């Protein structure tokens, strides 16, 4: 069995594909490691908005700050220690609040090509 441990300092952060805002993602485990999921960390600057169609099943754990996700007219707010799960095909608006946010995420399958 292979066991991994990661911290946000292990991630190399890049802007989410197609985005120009202060929103960054950094994979720490992905298809290069041979498993079925991607694990990483996200960073959102204050008051950022990301409108997206979710291409994979995406689970976010809020580490710091607050995140709101709106889908189909309903909004879910989450803070540290809470989880937001988004399903493939969901059209969402992800919003950070005035303090920004840090997240950890797991996606299935991989969201990014090697």
HUJO-V500819 format. One record per residue. N is the residue number from 1. RES is the residue in one small letter. OMEGA is omega in radians with two decimals (* if undefined). D_FIRST is the distance of its C-alpha to the first C-alpha in Angstrom with 2 decimals. Layout:
N RES OMEGA D_FIRST
N RES OMEGA D_FIRST
//
This chain:
1 x 3.09 0.00
2 x -3.14 3.80
3 x -3.14 6.47
4 x 3.00 10.02
5 x -3.10 13.42
6 x 2.98 16.61
7 x -3.14 20.32
8 x 3.11 23.18
9 x 3.09 24.28
10 x -3.05 21.33
11 x 2.95 22.85
12 x -3.02 25.65
13 x 3.06 27.98
14 x 3.05 30.11
15 x 3.04 32.63
16 x -3.09 31.52
17 x 3.08 32.81
18 x -3.09 36.54
19 x 3.09 37.02
20 x -3.10 39.47
21 x -3.13 39.06
22 x -3.13 37.25
23 x -3.05 33.93
24 x 3.08 30.84
25 x 3.10 27.19
26 x 3.09 24.37
27 x 3.01 21.01
28 x 3.07 18.09
29 x -3.12 15.40
30 x -3.06 16.81
31 x 3.12 17.19
32 x -3.13 16.96
33 x 3.04 13.19
34 x 3.14 12.93
35 x -3.08 12.13
36 x -3.06 14.97
37 x 2.97 16.05
38 x 3.08 17.76
39 x 3.14 17.55
40 x -3.11 20.45
41 x 3.09 23.49
42 x 3.11 27.10
43 x -3.14 30.38
44 x 3.02 33.70
45 x 3.12 37.03
46 x 3.00 39.75
47 x 3.11 41.24
48 x 3.11 39.28
49 x 3.08 39.29
50 x 3.04 37.00
51 x -3.06 38.24
52 x 2.89 35.71
53 x -3.07 34.70
54 x -3.06 31.01
55 x -3.12 29.46
56 x 3.00 26.01
57 x -2.99 24.81
58 x 3.11 24.69
59 x 3.14 23.78
60 x 2.98 25.14
61 x 3.14 24.74
62 x -3.13 27.89
63 x 3.12 27.34
64 x 3.08 31.00
65 x -3.13 34.25
66 x 3.09 34.99
67 x 2.99 34.32
68 x 3.08 36.43
69 x 3.10 35.55
70 x 3.13 38.40
71 x 3.11 37.93
72 x 3.07 40.65
73 x 3.11 42.99
74 x 3.14 40.73
75 x 3.06 39.33
76 x 3.07 36.35
77 x 3.13 36.27
78 x 3.10 33.21
79 x -3.06 32.78
80 x 3.11 30.22
81 x 3.12 27.49
82 x -3.03 28.47
83 x 3.00 26.75
84 x 3.11 28.48
85 x 3.11 27.11
86 x -3.06 28.89
87 x 3.10 28.77
88 x 3.13 29.19
89 x 3.10 32.95
90 x 2.99 33.95
91 x -2.98 36.73
92 x 2.90 36.25
93 x 3.11 37.89
94 x -3.08 35.56
95 x 2.97 37.64
96 x -3.12 36.99
97 x -2.98 39.63
98 x -3.14 41.78
99 x -3.05 39.09
100 x -3.12 36.55
101 x 2.97 32.91
102 x -3.12 29.34
103 x 2.88 26.51
104 x -3.10 22.78
105 x 3.00 21.93
106 x 3.08 19.49
107 x 3.02 20.89
108 x -0.27 20.29
109 x -3.11 20.74
110 x -3.11 20.99
111 x -3.02 24.36
112 x 3.07 24.96
113 x -3.13 25.27
114 x * 23.89
//
